[in-house]
Amino acid sequence: MKILFLINKAGGGGSERFVLDLAEELKGRGIGCVLACGLEGPLADRARAAGIKTVKLEMERRDFFSAPQRIAELCRSEAIDVIHAQFPRENLYALRSLKHYDRPKVVWTCHWYQDQGIKWRLINKACAKKLFAAAAVYEGGMQILKANGIPADKVCFINNGVKLPVESVPVGPAAETTVLSSAETTESQAAGPDPDVFECCVLSRYSPEKGLDMLLDSIKLLDPDKPFRCTICGDGELYGYIGNRIKTEGLEGRVVQAGYLMDASPVLQRSQLFLSPSYKEGLSLGLLEALAAGLPCVVTDTGASRSVAEDDPRCGICVKPGDAKAFAAAIKQYMNDKDLRLAHSKAAREKSQKYSVRRMADEYIRLYEYGPGGITGGQHEDR
């Protein structure tokens, strides 16, 4: 079996991390993988470093006619069995490529969940016969796929996964001895954590739907006399804007911008709490990494976040998106209650076991071979 992963922007977000982790796991099992992307970035660099063949293939709107033909040529030359698309446009181009070369199956993983509008609903319905399967990254996402025109018999869900276990990750007081080792850390971080400072972290793109504006609003509501620091790992269009807010609103020292980190585990190691203030989310890989590191979480009620945080075993607090007061109150609860923090830390590690890359790869192999009917549900314990 040989898989072609299609993603136009090979940046450093969660979708790109999904592609890299899955491709590396499949490659380790002897399954051939090729990555095709239009705009290169960290994903392309890391894929090449992992020995995954990576080719440039533009998939912008202007490439409506040319991209499908180039995809077909690539599939023919590489003997591709499955085209695994990551976003609606890549999925559309993959399906159109079958006109030129119809051997591959087309599988689409949906990473974001909203009404695509009538135009895309009509497109999805028109292309449905050619689509082999559409996978949501959490159970509730299946209903959104169906509402967007994907037939029910083509839809399934496969939970996202992260690499487990995360070894030697101290939590709580033990984290106070851990220092950041990444070359990309800022000068203030390189000095190491202050044992008197309550450390939080966010792994997120700097884009409007990620709620970083609300995050700053909530941090302003915390007691200024209690030592606190939140490290934001990521980059994106709002990086400068958020940085300006941090400076002009007196949050320097309490909010640190670490930029995009190839490996965020040092930040997770020194943290005591994970924050996800998003307005829109599927199943955040950052959140799953935090669970594996034993971090309790404060999240907003979007996508699978509530079930991850509050379903048994409970390992976090979920609040309404955009509610800065409630978000701040949840942070305060963990700051002031060490027993709660440690109990939820233990629960986080326990819950992380159901979200492994190995389990995710098992499910995708079955999906590639048998379609949605071969999926066992994606909710079982890792085998």
C-alpha positions in Angstrom: 0.0 0.0 0.0 1.2 3.5 -0.8 -0.4 6.7 0.5 -0.2 10.3 -1.0 -0.9 12.9 1.6 -2.3 16.2 0.2 -2.0 19.4 2.1 -1.6 22.8 0.5 0.1 24.6 3.4 2.8 22.6 5.0 3.1 24.8 8.0 3.3 24.0 11.7 -0.2 23.6 12.9 -2.2 20.7 14.3 -3.3 19.4 10.9 0.3 19.4 9.7 1.3 17.5 12.9 -1.4 15.0 12.2 0.0 14.3 8.7 3.6 14.0 10.0 2.8 11.7 12.9 0.5 9.4 10.8 3.0 9.3 7.9 5.9 8.5 10.2 3.9 5.7 11.9 2.8 4.2 8.6 6.3 4.4 7.2 7.6 2.6 10.3 5.2 -0.2 9.4 6.6 -0.5 5.8 3.8 1.5 4.2 5.0 3.9 1.5 4.2 7.6 2.0 4.5 10.6 -0.2 3.7 14.2 0.8 2.5 16.8 -1.7 2.2 20.4 -0.6 1.9 23.8 -2.3 3.4 26.1 0.3 6.4 24.6 2.1 7.2 25.0 5.8 8.0 23.1 8.9 5.9 20.0 7.9 7.8 19.7 4.6 11.2 20.1 6.4 10.4 17.5 9.0 8.9 15.0 6.5 12.1 15.1 4.4 14.1 14.7 7.6 12.1 11.6 8.4 12.8 10.1 4.9 9.3 10.8 3.5 9.3 11.8 -0.1 8.0 15.4 -0.4 7.0 17.2 -3.6 5.8 20.6 -4.4 2.3 20.7 -5.9 0.4 23.9 -5.9 -3.3 23.6 -4.9 -4.6 27.2 -4.7 -7.9 28.3 -6.2 -6.2 29.3 -9.4 -5.0 25.7 -9.8 -8.5 24.3 -10.2 -7.8 22.7 -13.6 -4.0 22.1 -13.4 -3.8 20.6 -9.9 -6.0 17.5 -10.5 -3.9 16.6 -13.5 -0.7 17.0 -11.6 -2.1 14.9 -8.8 -3.0 12.2 -11.3 0.5 12.2 -12.8 2.1 11.9 -9.4 -0.2 9.1 -8.5 0.6 7.2 -11.7 4.4 7.7 -11.3 4.4 6.7 -7.6 1.9 3.9 -7.9 -0.3 5.5 -5.3 -3.2 3.4 -3.8 -4.8 6.0 -1.5 -4.9 9.8 -1.8 -5.4 11.2 1.8 -6.6 14.8 1.5 -6.7 17.2 4.5 -9.0 20.0 3.6 -12.0 20.6 1.3 -10.1 22.0 -1.6 -7.5 19.3 -1.5 -10.3 16.7 -1.4 -12.0 18.3 -4.4 -8.8 18.3 -6.4 -8.1 14.7 -5.4 -11.6 13.6 -6.6 -11.1 15.6 -9.9 -7.8 13.8 -10.4 -9.7 10.5 -10.8 -10.8 11.7 -14.2 -7.2 11.4 -15.4 -6.2 8.4 -13.3 -8.8 6.4 -11.4 -6.8 3.8 -9.5 -6.4 5.5 -6.1 -9.1 5.7 -3.4 -9.7 9.2 -2.0 -10.0 9.6 1.8 -10.6 13.0 3.4 -9.9 13.8 7.0 -11.9 16.9 8.1 -9.9 19.0 10.6 -12.3 21.9 11.1 -16.0 21.9 11.7 -18.4 24.6 10.5 -21.2 25.0 7.9 -19.4 25.1 4.5 -22.3 26.8 2.9 -24.6 25.8 0.0 -21.8 26.0 -2.6 -19.7 23.4 -0.9 -22.7 21.3 0.1 -23.6 21.0 -3.6 -19.9 20.2 -4.5 -19.7 17.5 -1.8 -22.9 15.9 -3.0 -21.9 16.0 -6.6 -18.5 14.3 -5.9 -19.9 11.8 -3.3 -19.8 8.8 -5.6 -16.1 9.1 -6.1 -15.2 9.7 -2.4 -14.1 6.5 -0.6 -14.4 7.8 2.9 -14.6 11.0 5.0 -13.2 10.8 8.5 -14.0 13.2 11.4 -11.4 13.6 14.1 -14.1 13.3 16.8 -17.5 11.7 17.0 -19.6 14.9 16.9 -17.8 15.9 13.7 -19.7 13.2 11.8 -22.9 15.2 12.0 -21.2 18.3 10.6 -19.8 16.3 7.7 -23.2 14.9 6.9 -24.8 18.4 7.1 -22.1 19.6 4.6 -23.3 17.1 2.0 -21.2 14.0 2.7 -23.4 10.8 2.5 -23.8 9.0 5.9 -22.3 5.7 4.5 -19.1 7.5 3.6 -18.6 9.1 7.1 -16.8 7.7 10.1 -14.7 9.1 13.0 -11.2 8.4 14.0 -9.9 10.2 17.1 -6.6 12.2 16.6 -3.6 10.6 18.3 -0.2 11.7 19.7 2.9 9.7 20.4 2.9 7.9 23.7 4.1 7.5 26.2 5.7 10.9 27.1 8.6 9.7 29.3 10.1 11.6 32.3 7.7 14.5 32.2 7.5 16.0 35.7 4.2 17.5 36.8 3.6 20.1 39.6 6.4 20.6 42.0 8.8 18.4 40.1 8.4 20.6 37.0 10.1 23.4 38.9 13.5 21.8 38.3 13.0 21.5 34.5 14.4 24.1 32.1 13.7 24.8 28.5 16.2 23.4 26.1 14.9 24.6 22.7 17.2 26.9 20.8 14.1 28.8 19.8 13.2 29.9 23.4 13.3 33.5 24.4 15.9 35.0 26.7 13.4 35.2 29.6 12.6 31.5 29.2 16.2 30.4 29.0 16.7 31.4 32.6 14.4 28.5 33.6 11.2 28.5 35.6 10.7 30.3 38.9 9.5 27.8 41.5 7.2 30.5 42.9 5.5 31.1 39.5 2.4 29.2 38.4 3.2 28.1 34.8 0.6 27.6 32.1 1.0 27.0 28.4 -0.9 27.2 25.1 0.0 25.4 21.9 -1.8 27.3 19.1 -1.7 29.1 15.8 -2.1 32.8 16.0 -5.4 33.0 14.1 -8.7 34.6 15.1 -10.6 31.4 15.8 -8.0 30.3 18.4 -9.2 32.8 21.0 -5.9 34.3 22.0 -7.5 37.7 22.4 -9.9 36.2 25.0 -6.9 34.5 26.6 -5.2 37.9 27.3 -8.5 39.3 28.6 -8.8 36.4 31.1 -5.2 36.7 32.2 -5.8 40.4 33.0 -8.5 39.3 35.4 -6.1 37.2 37.5 -4.7 38.5 40.8 -1.6 40.6 39.7 0.1 39.9 43.0 0.2 36.2 42.4 3.2 35.1 40.3 1.9 33.7 37.0 3.3 33.0 33.5 1.6 31.7 30.4 3.8 30.6 27.5 2.2 30.6 24.0 3.8 28.3 21.5 3.0 28.9 17.8 3.0 31.4 15.0 0.5 32.9 12.5 -1.1 36.1 11.2 -1.9 37.6 14.6 1.6 37.1 16.2 2.5 40.7 16.0 -0.9 41.9 17.1 -0.9 39.7 20.2 2.6 40.8 21.0 1.6 44.4 20.8 -1.3 43.8 23.2 1.1 42.1 25.6 3.3 45.1 25.6 0.7 47.9 25.7 -1.5 46.2 28.3 1.3 45.5 30.8 1.3 41.7 30.4 5.1 41.3 29.7 6.5 38.7 32.0 3.0 37.2 32.5 2.6 36.2 28.9 5.6 34.9 26.9 5.6 34.3 23.1 7.8 31.3 22.4 7.1 31.3 18.7 6.8 28.1 16.7 8.7 25.2 18.4 9.6 22.0 16.6 9.3 20.3 19.9 7.0 21.8 22.6 7.7 19.1 25.2 10.1 21.4 27.2 7.3 23.9 27.6 4.9 21.1 28.6 7.4 19.8 31.1 7.6 23.1 33.0 3.9 23.8 33.0 1.3 23.0 35.6 -1.8 23.8 33.4 -2.7 23.7 29.7 -5.0 26.3 28.2 -7.1 26.1 25.0 -9.2 29.3 24.5 -10.4 28.4 21.0 -13.7 29.4 19.4 -13.5 26.6 16.8 -11.7 23.3 17.3 -12.0 19.6 16.3 -9.8 17.5 18.5 -6.7 19.5 19.4 -3.4 17.7 19.1 -2.0 20.3 21.6 -4.6 19.2 24.1 -3.8 15.6 23.6 -0.1 16.3 24.0 -0.9 18.1 27.3 -2.8 15.1 28.5 0.1 12.8 27.8 2.3 15.2 29.7 0.0 14.9 32.7 -1.4 18.5 32.5 -4.9 19.4 33.7 -6.6 21.7 31.2 -8.9 24.7 30.9 -10.7 24.5 27.5 -13.6 26.1 25.7 -16.7 24.1 24.7 -15.9 23.5 21.1 -15.4 20.3 19.1 -14.4 17.4 21.3 -12.8 19.6 24.1 -15.6 19.2 26.6 -15.6 15.4 26.4 -11.8 15.3 26.6 -11.8 17.5 29.7 -14.9 16.5 31.6 -15.9 12.9 30.7 -14.7 10.2 33.1 -12.0 10.5 34.2 -12.3 14.2 34.5 -9.1 16.1 33.9 -10.1 19.7 33.2 -12.6 22.5 33.2 -14.7 23.5 30.2 -16.2 27.0 29.8 -18.2 28.8 27.1 -16.1 30.2 24.2 -15.4 33.9 24.6 -16.2 34.0 28.3 -13.0 35.6 29.8 -14.4 35.7 33.3 -15.2 32.0 33.4 -11.9 31.1 31.8 -10.0 33.2 34.4 -12.1 31.6 37.2 -11.1 28.2 36.1 -7.4 29.1 36.0 -7.7 30.5 39.5 -9.3 27.3 40.7 -6.3 25.3 39.7 -3.9 27.9 41.0 -5.5 27.8 44.4 -6.2 24.0 44.7 -3.1 21.9 44.5 -5.0 18.7 45.3 -7.4 19.3 42.4 -4.5 20.0 40.1 -2.7 16.8 41.1 -5.8 14.7 40.8 -6.6 16.0 37.4 -3.0 15.5 36.4 -3.2 11.8 37.2 -6.5 11.6 35.3 -5.0 13.4 32.3 -2.3 10.7 31.9 -4.9 8.0 32.3 -7.1 9.5 29.6 -4.2 10.1 27.2 -3.8 6.3 26.7 -6.9 6.2 24.4 -5.3 8.9 22.1 -2.2 7.2 20.7 -0.8 7.5 17.2 -0.5 3.7 17.0 -4.2 3.3 17.6 -5.0 6.1 15.1 -2.8 4.4 12.5 -4.5 1.1 13.0 -7.8 2.8 12.3 -6.6 4.6 9.2 -5.1 1.4 7.7 -8.5 -0.3 8.1 -10.2 2.8 6.6 -7.8 2.7 3.6 -8.6 -1.0 3.0 -12.2 -1.3 3.9 -13.8 2.1 4.1 -16.0 3.3 6.9 -17.4 -0.2 7.5 -13.9 -1.3 8.7 -13.7 1.3 11.5 -14.2 0.0 15.0 -15.2 3.4 16.4 -11.9 5.0 17.4 -12.9 5.1 21.1 -11.4 1.9 22.4 -8.4 1.6 24.6 -5.1 1.4 22.8 -4.2 -2.2 22.0 
